[in-house]
């Protein structure tokens, strides 16, 4: 949504007699503006997650994802998955999905906006998966990092063990998720070890 479209919406609101309908229209316009500001996330949820990732979790994700493939002009370009040599193509802070393909180029601001939106989505996913199971901030951060990288929080044995309170067993499960393209990846081994260490701090 362009600034002109947003201003047109505001003008229409001012011309209406119903203040409630005007507020609803403005709220919808703001949602569209938010969606357009974050690349390749079609339905960004503006509502905060029940829980959010903490600084330790954010630092871990940034450490292992990196904001890779920065070009000489300051833009970032998509790169192939190291395990497959192709899909899923990745850009910025580990972003993948629809609209990210060979030739995709983002600014630093777009990379950062996508990371922020993804952290909300993945925190929501972890919150749904663990329900009301007692979870420390360190455990939550480790689970968000795991989910951010694997997308597997809803099906992992790790999650089931956490939910029933088997924290030692859950911590051991991180080591199982070190494969990409059928091969053990050294980067994943290091990441899972870091996630397990953070989880055990809880």
C-alpha positions in Angstrom: 0.0 0.0 0.0 1.4 3.4 -1.0 1.4 6.5 1.1 -1.0 8.0 -1.4 -3.5 5.1 -0.8 -3.1 5.5 2.9 -3.8 9.3 2.7 -6.9 8.6 0.5 -8.2 6.2 3.1 -7.7 8.9 5.8 -9.5 11.5 3.6 -12.5 9.1 3.2 -12.6 8.5 6.9 -12.8 12.2 7.6 -15.7 12.5 5.1 -17.7 9.8 6.9 -20.3 10.4 9.6 -19.7 7.1 11.4 -16.6 7.3 13.5 -16.5 3.6 14.2 -16.5 2.6 10.5 -13.7 5.2 10.0 -11.6 3.7 12.7 -12.1 0.2 11.2 -11.1 1.4 7.7 -7.9 3.1 9.1 -7.1 -0.1 11.1 -7.4 -2.1 7.9 -5.2 0.3 6.0 -2.5 0.1 8.6 -2.5 -3.7 8.5 -2.0 -3.6 4.7 0.8 -1.1 5.1 2.5 -3.4 7.7 2.2 -6.4 5.3 3.7 -4.5 2.4 6.7 -3.4 4.6 7.7 -7.0 5.3 8.8 -8.9 2.1 7.4 -12.3 1.3 5.2 -12.6 4.5 1.7 -12.4 3.0 -0.3 -12.2 6.2 1.7 -10.6 9.0 -0.1 -10.9 12.3 0.2 -7.5 14.0 -0.9 -9.0 17.4 2.0 -9.8 19.7 2.7 -13.4 20.5 1.8 -14.7 24.0 5.5 -15.0 24.6 8.4 -13.4 22.8 12.0 -14.5 22.3 14.6 -13.0 24.6 18.0 -11.5 23.9 19.9 -14.8 24.3 17.6 -16.5 21.7 17.9 -13.6 19.3 21.7 -13.6 19.6 21.8 -17.3 19.0 19.6 -17.1 15.9 21.6 -14.1 14.5 24.9 -16.0 15.2 24.0 -19.0 13.2 21.8 -17.5 10.5 23.9 -14.5 9.8 22.8 -11.9 7.3 24.6 -13.5 4.4 25.4 -12.7 0.8 25.8 -8.9 1.1 26.8 -7.4 -2.2 29.1 -4.5 -2.9 26.1 -2.2 -3.3 24.9 -3.1 0.2 22.0 -5.2 -0.9 21.5 -8.9 0.0 20.8 -11.6 -2.5 19.2 -15.0 -2.2 21.5 -18.1 -2.0 20.8 -21.9 -2.3 20.4 -24.2 0.7 23.9 -25.6 1.6 22.5 -29.1 2.0 20.7 -29.4 -1.3 22.5 -26.8 -3.4 19.0 -25.5 -4.4 15.7 -25.2 -2.6 14.9 -23.8 -0.3 16.5 -20.6 -1.3 17.4 -18.3 1.6 18.0 -14.6 2.1 18.8 -12.2 4.9 18.5 -13.7 8.4 17.7 -17.2 7.1 14.4 -16.3 5.5 12.9 -18.8 3.1 9.5 -19.4 1.5 7.3 -18.2 -1.3 8.8 -15.3 -3.3 12.4 -16.1 -2.3 14.3 -17.5 -5.3 17.4 -17.1 -7.4 17.7 -13.3 -8.2 15.8 -12.2 -5.1 17.4 -9.0 -3.6 16.6 -7.2 -0.4 17.8 -4.2 1.5 19.1 -4.5 5.1 15.9 -2.9 6.3 13.8 -5.6 4.5 16.0 -8.4 6.0 15.6 -6.9 9.5 11.8 -6.5 9.0 11.4 -10.1 7.9 13.4 -11.3 10.8 11.2 -9.4 13.2 8.1 -10.8 11.6 9.4 -14.3 11.6 10.4 -14.2 15.2 6.8 -13.3 16.1 5.4 -16.1 13.9 7.8 -18.7 15.3 7.3 -17.7 18.9 3.6 -18.1 18.3 4.2 -21.6 16.8 6.2 -22.6 19.9 3.6 -21.2 22.2 0.9 -23.2 20.5 3.0 -26.4 20.6 4.0 -26.3 24.3 0.7 -24.9 25.6 0.8 -24.2 29.3 3.8 -26.4 30.0 6.2 -24.8 32.4 8.9 -23.2 30.3 11.7 -20.9 31.3 12.8 -18.0 29.1 16.0 -19.9 28.2 14.0 -23.0 27.2 11.6 -20.9 25.2 14.4 -19.2 23.4 16.1 -22.5 22.5 12.8 -23.9 21.2 12.2 -20.8 19.0 15.7 -21.0 17.5 15.1 -24.7 16.8 11.7 -24.0 15.2 13.1 -21.1 13.2 15.7 -23.4 11.7 13.6 -26.6 11.3 10.0 -25.6 11.3 9.4 -28.9 13.2 8.2 -27.8 16.6 4.7 -29.3 16.3 6.0 -32.8 15.3 9.3 -33.2 17.1 9.8 -35.7 19.9 11.7 -32.9 21.6 8.5 -31.0 22.0 6.5 -33.9 23.4 9.3 -34.6 26.0 9.3 -30.9 27.0 5.5 -30.8 27.4 5.6 -33.8 29.9 8.4 -32.2 31.8 11.2 -34.6 30.6 13.7 -31.7 30.2 16.8 -33.9 30.2 15.3 -36.1 27.5 14.2 -33.0 25.5 17.7 -31.5 25.6 19.1 -34.8 24.2 16.7 -34.5 21.2 18.4 -31.5 19.8 21.3 -33.6 18.5 19.0 -35.6 16.2 18.3 -32.6 14.0 21.7 -32.2 12.3 20.9 -33.4 8.8 20.3 -31.5 5.5 20.0 -33.3 2.2 20.6 -36.6 4.0 24.0 -35.4 5.3 25.3 -34.3 8.7 26.1 -30.6 8.5 28.8 -29.2 10.8 26.9 -26.0 11.1 23.8 -27.8 12.3 25.8 -29.8 14.8 27.2 -26.6 16.3 23.8 -24.9 16.3 22.0 -27.8 18.0 24.7 -28.0 20.6 24.3 -24.2 21.3 20.5 -24.6 21.5 20.7 -27.6 23.8 23.1 -25.6 26.1 20.7 -22.7 26.2 17.8 -25.0 26.9 19.7 -26.6 29.8 20.2 -23.2 31.4 16.5 -23.3 32.1 
